[in-house]
Amino acid sequence: MTDTFDRVTALDSAQIDAAQNDDAAQNNAAQNNAAQNNAAQNNAAQNNAAQNNAAQNNAAEPGVTARQWVRAIRETLLASVLVLVSGYLGVVVLLWCVVGSAPRAELAWPAVLVAAVPGWLAAFQIPLHIQGAPLTALPLLPTALAATLIAWAAAKVARRARLRKPEQLLPVIVVMGLSHALLGLSFALLLGTDGSPVRAAPWRAFAHCGATASLAAFVGTVDRCGVLYLLWQRLSRPTWLALRAGVLASALVVAAGALVFLGAFCASLPELQERSAELGSVGAGLGASLLAVLYVPNAVVGGWSFATGAGFTMGETTFTPFGGALPEPLPVLPLFGVLPAEPPPGWLAGVLAVPALVGVALGVHCTRGTTREDGRMRVLALATVPVALFVLSLALLAGGGLGGSHGPLGLRPVLAALATVGWVATGGGSTVWLLGARSPADREQDAVGAPWADPKRSGSEERDESAEWDPAEESAEVSEPPEGQDPPEDEGPAEADPSEEELLEVEDPDADRDVEEVDDAGTPESDEAVPVGVRGDDSSTGSGADPYGVAATSEAGPG
């Protein structure tokens, strides 16, 4: 009876335990289902909230853009008025200095204000006709100053209106250009109705003033509104590097032209002093010198054209390093004293080394700033395009008629641009060919033996090498007991050494983290090259060295 009772009791206990387990499993399943339902509802609510926020943002974005446009237009109108008034007053002051320095000059402010109208038009490179004679060789210095003032004002407007996107540039450019175009048109029409001896075509005044102001406003806001970043994203790496090299080469062209002009100026100092003395008075000399200063940028462009071998023309005479002299004396102005009255000596042909040195400097820049995979010759070839356009534009603006019987002054724009391309390509190509194999980037690439432009593959290889060595396996192999002895009993995970397990668990994620850091460091986010030695140091740390000392612990354990 006792055995039977015990059996029945055990059976009832087992049934009760089974029933309790079933109830617990059902409760857990119900709780899991409820949790899943709650998570799904939360996700759906979050998605709906995100969609509502996106719809609200899309609905509010046109209003924000409209407010930004209104504010940008208002700020640009105010800036345009200030720029126009400042530019006109600057021309008035300059004209007063030039005319007032002349002997027996009678200054009347109304006459000066009227005479400043064609001066303001000349600052925007608008061709003038003085009693029927064309004056198209206009000074570039006032144009550069006016463009700088417009660019500075546009940048201030973009900062005050908080314009940060390329599409937000449109109101600034349009308003700034249209305001200058309308004022230029008004001035040109005014000259045609007041009986002035100076004339200007109204359509030219509208087009030149509008184009100059729009271009200057674009240049002033190109960095503020992210246009450069957009170009950096859209252009390929060689094209972007070529654009930067072209800007550098353009600056070198200006510096080289200034160097040539400075040499000619120093060599012609006696002639310049004689011409200043022939003017008769100190005031006249100061006025003529001030007028000559306005034409210094034109002379710099002429110096570069002369150095390239293309030369320039004055009337029917061509001046090059190989020949050219004035057939008749020019007006008594200091700047004309730079032109040679006799054929140049033979050693003057050495000035041709100046554009060659510019090409060498550009070649050094391409060698140091680019890698072998970028194609240095390709970057150099693309860099000659903006340089040629730069020289062509300046040569077109710097030359023209002088408004009298002398001239016209021609800087031979097409020939100067082609000669610039030839000199830059020759000097730069030779430099790249000679120094390309000896560049630090190529030496480092050859020493490492890995592709410079493929950092991800380098990181995966390091990950594979580090994965081949497993400290756990090495520890297991070393700790095997010798033959003839029983292995130690498995005492369970509770009695295992926790220090070794922690070390082994820490090893793998840190190795992956090291490899990920190598991948991040090896991927350039900009046009800068990857620093030398990044992969070499990280690979030695990730695969060869053991920062946690696991290998040493495993080897020392059995001994």
C-alpha positions as CSV (number, residue, x, y, z in Angstrom):
1,M,0.0,0.0,0.0
2,T,2.8,2.4,0.8
3,D,4.5,1.8,-2.5
4,T,1.3,2.3,-4.4
5,F,0.6,5.5,-2.5
6,D,4.1,6.8,-3.2
7,R,3.7,6.1,-6.9
8,V,0.3,7.9,-7.1
9,T,1.8,10.9,-5.2
10,A,4.8,11.0,-7.5
11,L,2.5,10.8,-10.6
12,D,0.3,13.6,-9.2
13,S,3.4,15.8,-8.6
14,A,4.6,15.2,-12.1
15,Q,1.3,16.1,-13.5
16,I,1.1,19.2,-11.4
17,D,4.6,20.2,-12.4
18,A,3.8,19.7,-16.1
19,A,0.6,21.7,-15.8
20,Q,2.5,24.5,-14.1
21,N,5.2,24.4,-16.8
22,D,2.5,24.6,-19.5
23,D,0.8,27.5,-17.8
24,A,4.2,29.3,-17.4
25,A,5.0,28.7,-21.1
26,Q,1.6,30.0,-22.1
27,N,2.0,33.1,-20.0
28,N,5.5,33.7,-21.4
29,A,4.1,33.3,-24.9
30,A,1.3,35.7,-24.2
31,Q,3.7,38.2,-22.7
32,N,6.0,37.9,-25.7
33,N,3.1,38.4,-28.1
34,A,1.9,41.5,-26.1
35,A,5.5,42.9,-26.2
36,Q,5.7,42.3,-29.9
37,N,2.3,44.0,-30.4
38,N,3.4,46.9,-28.3
39,A,6.7,47.2,-30.2
40,A,4.8,47.1,-33.5
41,Q,2.4,49.8,-32.3
42,N,5.3,52.0,-31.2
43,N,7.1,51.6,-34.5
44,A,3.9,52.4,-36.4
45,A,3.4,55.5,-34.2
46,Q,7.0,56.6,-34.7
47,N,6.6,56.1,-38.5
48,N,3.4,58.2,-38.5
49,A,5.1,60.9,-36.4
50,A,8.1,61.0,-38.8
51,Q,5.8,61.2,-41.8
52,N,3.8,64.0,-40.1
53,N,7.0,65.9,-39.3
54,A,8.3,65.5,-42.9
55,A,4.9,66.7,-44.2
56,Q,5.1,69.7,-41.9
57,N,8.7,70.5,-42.9
58,N,7.8,70.2,-46.6
59,A,4.8,72.5,-46.0
60,A,6.9,75.0,-44.1
61,E,9.9,75.0,-46.4
62,P,8.4,77.2,-49.2
63,G,7.5,79.8,-46.6
64,V,11.0,79.8,-45.1
65,T,12.6,80.0,-48.6
66,A,10.3,82.9,-49.5
67,R,11.2,84.7,-46.4
68,Q,14.9,84.2,-47.1
69,W,14.5,85.4,-50.6
70,V,12.6,88.5,-49.4
71,R,15.3,89.2,-46.9
72,A,18.1,88.6,-49.4
73,I,16.5,90.9,-51.9
74,R,16.0,93.7,-49.3
75,E,19.6,93.3,-48.0
76,T,21.0,93.2,-51.6
77,L,19.1,96.4,-52.6
78,L,20.5,98.3,-49.6
79,A,24.0,96.9,-50.4
80,S,23.7,97.8,-54.1
81,V,22.8,101.4,-53.3
82,L,25.8,101.7,-50.9
83,V,28.2,100.2,-53.4
84,L,26.9,102.4,-56.3
85,V,27.2,105.6,-54.2
86,S,30.6,104.6,-52.9
87,G,31.9,103.7,-56.4
88,Y,30.7,107.0,-57.9
89,L,32.2,109.1,-55.1
90,G,35.5,107.2,-55.4
91,V,35.6,108.1,-59.1
92,V,34.8,111.8,-58.2
93,V,37.6,111.9,-55.8
94,L,40.1,110.3,-58.2
95,L,39.1,112.7,-61.0
96,W,39.4,115.6,-58.7
97,C,43.0,114.5,-57.8
98,V,44.0,114.1,-61.5
99,V,42.4,117.3,-62.7
100,G,43.2,119.3,-59.7
101,S,46.9,118.6,-59.9
102,A,47.1,120.2,-63.4
103,P,48.4,123.8,-63.6
104,R,45.8,126.6,-63.9
105,A,43.0,124.1,-63.4
106,E,39.6,125.5,-62.5
107,L,37.6,123.0,-60.4
108,A,33.9,123.3,-60.3
109,W,32.1,120.6,-58.4
110,P,29.1,120.3,-60.9
111,A,31.6,119.9,-63.7
112,V,33.5,117.2,-61.8
113,L,30.3,115.4,-60.9
114,V,29.4,115.3,-64.6
115,A,32.9,114.3,-65.7
116,A,32.8,111.4,-63.2
117,V,30.0,109.7,-65.2
118,P,32.2,108.5,-68.1
119,G,34.9,107.7,-65.5
120,W,32.4,105.4,-63.7
121,L,31.5,103.7,-67.0
122,A,35.2,103.3,-67.8
123,A,35.6,101.5,-64.4
124,F,33.3,98.8,-65.8
125,Q,35.2,98.4,-69.1
126,I,32.6,100.1,-71.2
127,P,34.1,101.4,-74.5
128,L,34.0,105.2,-74.8
129,H,34.2,107.5,-77.8
130,I,35.9,110.8,-77.2
131,Q,35.0,113.1,-80.1
132,G,34.6,110.1,-82.4
133,A,37.9,108.5,-81.4
134,P,37.5,105.1,-79.6
135,L,38.9,104.7,-76.1
136,T,38.8,101.0,-75.4
137,A,42.1,100.4,-73.7
138,L,40.7,101.2,-70.3
139,P,42.5,100.9,-66.9
140,L,42.1,97.6,-65.1
141,L,42.8,98.8,-61.6
142,P,39.5,100.6,-61.1
143,T,37.7,97.6,-62.5
144,A,39.5,95.3,-59.9
145,L,38.6,97.7,-57.1
146,A,35.0,97.9,-58.1
147,A,34.7,94.1,-58.4
148,T,36.3,93.7,-55.0
149,L,33.8,96.1,-53.4
150,I,30.9,94.3,-55.0
151,A,32.2,90.9,-54.0
152,W,32.7,92.1,-50.4
153,A,29.2,93.5,-50.2
154,A,27.6,90.3,-51.6
155,A,29.5,88.2,-49.1
156,K,28.2,90.5,-46.3
157,V,24.6,90.1,-47.6
158,A,24.9,86.3,-47.7
159,R,26.1,86.3,-44.2
160,R,23.4,88.6,-42.9
161,A,20.6,86.8,-44.7
162,R,22.1,83.4,-43.7
163,L,22.3,82.0,-47.2
164,R,24.0,78.6,-47.1
165,K,22.8,76.8,-50.3
166,P,23.8,77.3,-53.9
167,E,20.2,77.9,-55.1
168,Q,20.0,80.8,-52.6
169,L,22.6,82.8,-54.6
170,L,20.1,83.8,-57.3
171,P,18.5,86.9,-55.6
172,V,21.9,88.3,-54.6
173,I,23.4,87.9,-58.1
174,V,20.3,89.1,-60.0
175,V,19.7,92.2,-57.8
176,M,23.3,93.2,-57.7
177,G,23.8,92.8,-61.4
178,L,20.5,94.4,-62.4
179,S,21.0,97.5,-60.2
180,H,24.4,98.2,-61.8
181,A,23.1,97.5,-65.3
182,L,20.3,100.0,-64.9
183,L,22.6,102.7,-63.5
184,G,25.0,102.1,-66.4
185,L,22.2,102.3,-68.9
186,S,21.1,105.6,-67.3
187,F,24.6,107.1,-67.4
188,A,25.0,106.1,-71.1
189,L,21.7,107.7,-72.0
190,L,22.6,110.8,-70.0
191,L,25.9,111.2,-72.0
192,G,23.9,111.1,-75.2
193,T,21.6,113.9,-74.3
194,D,23.7,116.5,-72.5
195,G,26.0,117.4,-75.4
196,S,29.0,115.8,-73.9
197,P,32.0,115.0,-76.1
198,V,32.1,111.5,-74.6
199,R,29.7,108.8,-75.8
200,A,28.9,105.3,-74.8
201,A,26.6,102.7,-76.3
202,P,23.6,102.1,-73.9
203,W,23.4,98.4,-74.6
204,R,27.1,98.0,-73.9
205,A,26.7,99.9,-70.7
206,F,23.8,97.7,-69.6
207,A,25.6,94.4,-70.6
208,H,29.0,95.2,-69.2
209,C,27.9,96.7,-65.9
210,G,25.4,93.8,-65.3
211,A,27.9,91.1,-66.2
212,T,30.7,92.6,-64.1
213,A,28.5,93.1,-61.1
214,S,27.0,89.6,-61.4
215,L,30.3,87.9,-61.7
216,A,31.8,89.8,-58.8
217,A,28.7,88.9,-56.6
218,F,29.0,85.3,-57.5
219,V,32.7,85.2,-56.6
220,G,32.0,86.9,-53.3
221,T,29.3,84.3,-52.3
222,V,30.8,81.2,-53.9
223,D,32.4,80.0,-50.7
224,R,29.7,81.2,-48.3
225,C,26.9,79.3,-50.1
226,G,28.6,76.0,-50.6
227,V,29.3,76.2,-54.3
228,L,32.9,75.1,-53.9
229,Y,31.8,72.2,-51.8
230,L,29.3,71.3,-54.5
231,L,32.0,71.4,-57.1
232,W,34.3,69.3,-54.9
233,Q,31.5,66.7,-54.7
234,R,30.6,66.7,-58.4
235,L,34.0,66.9,-60.0
236,S,36.4,63.9,-60.1
237,R,39.5,64.1,-58.1
238,P,41.9,64.8,-61.0
239,T,39.6,67.5,-62.3
240,W,39.4,69.1,-58.9
241,L,43.2,69.0,-58.5
242,A,43.6,70.5,-61.9
243,L,41.3,73.3,-61.1
244,R,43.3,74.1,-58.0
245,A,46.5,73.9,-59.9
246,G,45.0,76.3,-62.6
247,V,44.2,78.9,-59.9
248,L,47.8,78.6,-58.6
249,A,49.2,78.9,-62.1
250,S,47.1,82.0,-62.7
251,A,48.5,83.6,-59.6
252,L,52.0,82.7,-60.8
253,V,51.3,84.3,-64.2
254,V,50.3,87.6,-62.5
255,A,53.5,87.5,-60.4
256,A,55.7,86.8,-63.4
257,G,54.1,89.6,-65.4
258,A,54.7,92.0,-62.5
259,L,58.3,90.9,-62.2
260,V,58.9,91.5,-65.9
261,F,57.2,94.9,-65.7
262,L,59.2,95.8,-62.6
263,G,62.4,95.0,-64.5
264,A,61.4,97.2,-67.4
265,F,60.4,100.0,-65.1
266,C,63.8,99.9,-63.3
267,A,65.7,99.8,-66.6
268,S,63.7,102.8,-67.9
269,L,64.0,105.1,-64.9
270,P,66.1,107.7,-66.7
271,E,63.5,107.9,-69.5
272,L,60.7,108.2,-67.0
273,Q,62.4,111.1,-65.2
274,E,62.9,112.9,-68.5
275,R,59.2,112.5,-69.4
276,S,58.1,113.7,-66.0
277,A,60.3,116.8,-66.3
278,E,58.9,117.6,-69.7
279,L,55.4,117.9,-68.2
280,G,56.4,121.3,-66.8
281,S,55.1,121.2,-63.3
282,V,55.0,119.1,-60.2
283,G,51.2,118.9,-60.3
284,A,51.1,117.8,-63.9
285,G,53.7,115.1,-63.1
286,L,51.6,113.9,-60.1
287,G,48.5,113.7,-62.2
288,A,50.2,111.8,-65.0
289,S,51.8,109.5,-62.5
290,L,48.4,108.8,-60.9
291,L,46.9,108.0,-64.3
292,A,49.9,105.7,-65.0
293,V,49.2,103.8,-61.7
294,L,45.7,103.0,-63.0
295,Y,47.2,101.3,-66.0
296,V,49.7,99.2,-64.0
297,P,47.6,96.0,-64.3
298,N,47.5,96.5,-68.0
299,A,51.3,96.8,-68.1
300,V,51.5,93.6,-66.0
301,V,49.5,91.7,-68.6
302,G,51.7,93.2,-71.3
303,G,54.8,92.0,-69.4
304,W,53.5,88.5,-69.4
305,S,52.7,88.5,-73.1
306,F,56.1,89.9,-73.8
307,A,57.8,87.2,-71.7
308,T,56.0,84.4,-73.5
309,G,57.3,85.6,-76.8
310,A,53.9,86.6,-78.2
311,G,54.7,90.3,-77.5
312,F,52.3,93.2,-78.0
313,T,51.6,95.8,-80.6
314,M,51.4,99.6,-80.6
315,G,49.9,100.7,-83.8
316,E,51.9,98.9,-86.6
317,T,54.9,98.1,-84.4
318,T,55.3,94.7,-82.7
319,F,57.4,94.4,-79.5
320,T,58.9,91.0,-78.7
321,P,62.0,89.8,-77.0
322,F,63.6,89.5,-80.4
323,G,62.9,93.0,-81.8
324,G,60.7,96.0,-82.0
325,A,61.2,99.8,-81.5
326,L,59.0,102.9,-81.6
327,P,59.0,104.5,-85.0
328,E,57.9,107.9,-83.5
329,P,57.7,109.3,-80.0
330,L,54.5,108.7,-78.0
331,P,52.7,111.3,-75.8
332,V,54.6,112.6,-72.8
333,L,53.3,110.2,-70.3
334,P,55.5,108.3,-67.8
335,L,54.1,104.9,-68.6
336,F,55.0,105.2,-72.3
337,G,58.7,105.5,-71.2
338,V,58.8,101.8,-70.6
339,L,58.5,101.1,-74.4
340,P,61.9,100.7,-76.0
341,A,63.0,103.4,-78.6
342,E,65.6,101.0,-80.0
343,P,65.7,97.3,-80.8
344,P,66.2,95.2,-77.7
345,P,69.6,93.6,-77.1
346,G,70.1,89.9,-77.7
347,W,70.4,89.0,-74.0
348,L,66.8,90.1,-73.5
349,A,65.7,86.8,-75.0
350,G,66.5,85.4,-71.5
351,V,63.2,86.7,-70.4
352,L,61.7,83.6,-72.0
353,A,62.9,81.7,-69.0
354,V,60.2,83.3,-66.8
355,P,57.2,81.4,-68.3
356,A,59.3,78.2,-68.3
357,L,59.9,78.7,-64.5
358,V,56.2,79.1,-64.0
359,G,55.7,75.8,-65.8
360,V,58.4,74.2,-63.5
361,A,56.6,75.5,-60.4
362,L,53.3,74.1,-61.6
363,G,55.0,70.8,-62.3
364,V,56.5,70.7,-58.8
365,H,53.0,71.4,-57.4
366,C,51.5,68.6,-59.5
367,T,54.2,66.2,-58.4
368,R,53.8,66.9,-54.7
369,G,50.1,67.4,-54.5
370,T,48.9,64.4,-56.6
371,T,49.6,60.7,-56.6
372,R,50.5,58.3,-59.3
373,E,46.9,57.0,-59.6
374,D,45.6,60.6,-60.2
375,G,47.6,60.9,-63.4
376,R,50.0,63.8,-62.9
377,M,50.3,64.5,-66.7
378,R,46.5,64.5,-66.9
379,V,46.2,67.0,-64.0
380,L,48.8,69.2,-65.6
381,A,47.1,69.1,-69.0
382,L,43.8,70.0,-67.4
383,A,45.4,72.8,-65.4
384,T,46.5,74.6,-68.6
385,V,42.9,75.2,-69.6
386,P,42.0,77.7,-66.8
387,V,45.4,79.4,-67.2
388,A,44.8,79.9,-70.9
389,L,41.3,81.3,-70.4
390,F,42.7,83.6,-67.7
391,V,45.4,85.0,-70.0
392,L,43.0,85.3,-72.9
393,S,40.5,87.3,-70.8
394,L,43.0,89.7,-69.4
395,A,44.7,90.3,-72.8
396,L,41.3,91.1,-74.3
397,L,40.5,93.5,-71.5
398,A,43.9,95.2,-71.3
399,G,44.2,96.2,-75.0
400,G,42.3,98.5,-77.3
401,G,42.2,101.9,-78.7
402,L,43.8,104.9,-76.9
403,G,41.4,107.5,-78.0
404,G,43.8,109.4,-80.3
405,S,46.1,109.1,-83.3
406,H,48.4,106.7,-81.4
407,G,47.6,103.0,-81.1
408,P,45.7,100.9,-80.9
409,L,47.4,98.8,-78.2
410,G,47.1,95.1,-78.8
411,L,48.3,92.3,-76.5
412,R,47.7,89.5,-79.1
413,P,45.3,87.5,-76.8
414,V,45.1,84.3,-78.8
415,L,48.8,84.0,-79.4
416,A,49.5,84.9,-75.8
417,A,47.1,82.2,-74.5
418,L,48.6,79.5,-76.8
419,A,52.2,80.5,-75.9
420,T,51.2,80.2,-72.2
421,V,49.9,76.7,-72.7
422,G,53.1,75.8,-74.6
423,W,55.4,77.1,-71.9
424,V,53.4,75.7,-69.0
425,A,53.0,72.3,-70.6
426,T,56.7,72.1,-71.5
427,G,58.1,73.2,-68.2
428,G,55.5,71.4,-66.1
429,G,55.6,68.2,-68.2
430,S,59.4,68.0,-67.9
431,T,59.3,68.5,-64.2
432,V,56.6,65.9,-63.7
433,W,58.5,63.4,-65.8
434,L,61.8,64.0,-64.0
435,L,60.5,64.2,-60.4
436,G,57.5,62.0,-60.6
437,A,59.4,58.7,-59.8
438,R,61.2,60.4,-56.9
439,S,58.3,61.9,-55.2
440,P,57.8,61.0,-51.5
441,A,54.3,59.6,-52.2
442,D,55.6,57.2,-54.8
443,R,58.5,56.1,-52.7
444,E,56.2,55.3,-49.8
445,Q,53.8,53.5,-52.1
446,D,56.6,51.3,-53.5
447,A,58.0,50.6,-50.1
448,V,54.7,49.5,-48.6
449,G,53.8,47.5,-51.7
450,A,50.1,48.1,-51.4
451,P,47.8,50.1,-53.7
452,W,47.7,53.7,-52.5
453,A,44.2,54.4,-53.6
454,D,42.6,51.2,-52.2
455,P,42.7,51.5,-48.4
456,K,39.7,49.2,-47.9
457,R,41.5,46.3,-49.4
458,S,44.5,46.9,-47.2
459,G,42.2,46.9,-44.1
460,S,40.6,43.6,-45.1
461,E,44.0,42.0,-45.6
462,E,45.1,43.1,-42.1
463,R,41.8,41.8,-40.8
464,D,42.6,38.4,-42.4
465,E,46.1,38.3,-41.1
466,S,45.0,39.1,-37.6
467,A,42.2,36.5,-37.8
468,E,44.7,33.7,-38.7
469,W,46.3,33.9,-35.2
470,D,44.0,32.8,-32.5
471,P,45.4,33.1,-29.0
472,A,42.7,30.6,-27.7
473,E,43.9,27.9,-30.0
474,E,47.5,28.5,-29.2
475,S,46.8,28.3,-25.5
476,A,44.8,25.1,-26.0
477,E,47.7,23.5,-28.0
478,V,50.3,24.5,-25.4
479,S,48.3,23.3,-22.4
480,E,47.6,19.8,-23.7
481,P,48.9,17.2,-21.2
482,P,51.7,14.8,-22.1
483,E,51.0,11.3,-23.2
484,G,50.3,8.8,-20.4
485,Q,48.5,11.2,-18.1
486,D,44.8,11.7,-17.8
487,P,43.4,15.1,-18.7
488,P,42.2,17.1,-15.8
489,E,38.6,16.8,-14.9
490,D,36.2,19.4,-16.2
491,E,35.3,21.4,-13.2
492,G,32.7,23.5,-15.0
493,P,32.8,27.1,-16.1
494,A,32.5,28.4,-12.5
495,E,36.0,27.2,-11.6
496,A,37.7,28.4,-14.7
497,D,40.3,31.2,-14.6
498,P,38.3,34.4,-15.2
499,S,41.4,36.5,-16.1
500,E,42.2,34.4,-19.2
501,E,38.6,34.4,-20.4
502,E,38.4,38.1,-20.1
503,L,41.6,38.6,-22.0
504,L,40.5,36.2,-24.7
505,E,37.1,37.9,-25.0
506,V,38.7,41.4,-25.2
507,E,41.1,40.5,-28.0
508,D,38.7,40.1,-30.9
509,P,36.7,43.3,-30.7
510,D,39.8,45.4,-30.2
511,A,41.4,43.8,-33.2
512,D,38.4,44.6,-35.3
513,R,38.4,48.1,-33.9
514,D,42.1,48.6,-34.9
515,V,41.3,47.4,-38.4
516,E,38.3,49.8,-38.6
517,E,40.5,52.6,-37.6
518,V,42.9,51.7,-40.3
519,D,40.1,51.7,-42.8
520,D,38.8,55.1,-41.6
521,A,42.3,56.6,-41.6
522,G,43.1,55.3,-45.1
523,T,40.0,56.7,-46.8
524,P,40.6,60.3,-47.7
525,E,37.5,62.5,-47.2
526,S,39.0,65.3,-49.2
527,D,41.6,65.8,-51.9
528,E,44.4,65.5,-49.3
529,A,46.7,62.5,-49.6
530,V,46.7,59.8,-47.0
531,P,49.4,60.4,-44.4
532,V,52.5,58.4,-44.9
533,G,52.9,55.4,-42.6
534,V,49.4,55.0,-41.4
535,R,48.8,51.5,-42.7
536,G,52.3,50.3,-41.7
537,D,51.9,51.3,-38.1
538,D,48.4,50.0,-37.7
539,S,49.2,46.7,-39.4
540,S,52.1,46.0,-37.1
541,T,49.9,46.8,-34.1
542,G,47.0,44.7,-35.3
543,S,48.7,41.5,-36.5
544,G,52.3,41.3,-35.1
545,A,52.1,43.0,-31.7
546,D,49.8,41.9,-28.9
547,P,48.7,44.9,-26.9
548,Y,47.0,42.8,-24.2
549,G,49.8,40.3,-23.7
550,V,47.6,37.2,-24.3
551,A,50.3,35.3,-26.2
552,A,52.9,35.8,-23.4
553,T,50.3,34.7,-20.9
554,S,49.5,31.5,-22.8
555,E,53.1,30.6,-23.4
556,A,54.1,31.2,-19.8
557,G,51.2,29.3,-18.4
558,P,52.2,25.7,-19.0
559,G,55.8,26.3,-18.0
